[in-house]
Amino acid sequence: MAIKKGLGRGLSALLSDSGEEYESSFRDDNETKEVDNGGNGSSVEIPLSLIDPNVNQPRKVFDEVAMSELVNSIRIHGVISPIILVRTGDRYMIIAGERRFRASKKAGLKTIPAIVRDYTPQQVKEISLIENLQREDLNPIETANAIKQLMDEYNYTQEEVADRIGKSRPAIANTLRLLALSEPVIQLIEQGKLSAGHARCLVVVEDAQAQLMLAKNGIDNKVTVRDFEKMVKNYLSPKPQKKPVEQSLELKDLISRMQRVLATKVTALGNDNKGRIYIDYYSRDDLDRIVEIVETVQKAQLNARQDSDEE
């Protein structure tokens, strides 16, 4: 299918009318007020009662704290930047700016500044996705679902989607991989508890229960993404455990006697033929005591040699 290029150039080109551009004279026009932008488009005051949200809006979750802050700002300063609408019969549908629309209703406004555009359904989906991505308003799962919807409905390849929304193809591929995760893990991502970086490490784990078990180790960035990746690799390819070396009763008895004599922990690694003996100390007193014992042994050896020479 023929595909028009250009949407990847960003909102500054697509949605060229900003809140700073409508400062001309007002005139009454039934239920709206139109502001002339000198031929560059127009902003109109649209009654909130005539506006409907976009059912295909990629963003599904709106942070309540951020929303309350926006409501307070709108009560004081009004809506600075107009929202973007398309006409649907006698009503309007939001393309960009649903958060401002919701906040305006909560702030008690009756109308909102808006720019009415003429877009195709395909352009509406793309612009809604671009607007949210550029504002970083979507969680990774919302982004992945929106990209998948574009690919399914318009037969886009990953390269074509990347070009349309201004992302690299590997970034698109990595985002889509998140949809292969189990539902409990996806919910953790949606809730902001598990980062996309941690989640991508889990895609190679097929077992759903194992995914969730591992995911809990990465919740709230408890470990770095690199360490989490190592954790997943160790789960998939566990290192074979070395069989413990069998030690003789004589060696075990020696270690036990050394612990009693040195009054500290003594550990033996190896067997009767080869190995290491570790002597632990936990304070300067421990070390001084061990030194004193070594010196006592040395004196005894020296005395033994002198006695031997005299004989």
ABEGO torsion letter per residue (X at the ends): XBBBBGAAAEAAAABABBAAABABBBBBBEABBBBBAGGAEBBBBBBAAABBBBAABABABBBAAAAAAAAAAAAAAEBABBBBBBBBEABBBBABGAAAAAAAAAAGBABBBBBBBBBBAAAAAAAAAAAAAAAGABBAAAAAAAAAAAAAAAGBBAAAAAAAAGBBAAAAAAAAAAAABBAAAAAAAAAGABBAAAAAAAAABABAAAAAAAAAAABGGABBAAAAAAAAAAAABBBBBBBBBBBBAAAAAAAAAAAAAAGBBBBBBEBAABEBBBBBBABAAAAAAAAAAAAAAAAAAAAAAAAAAAX
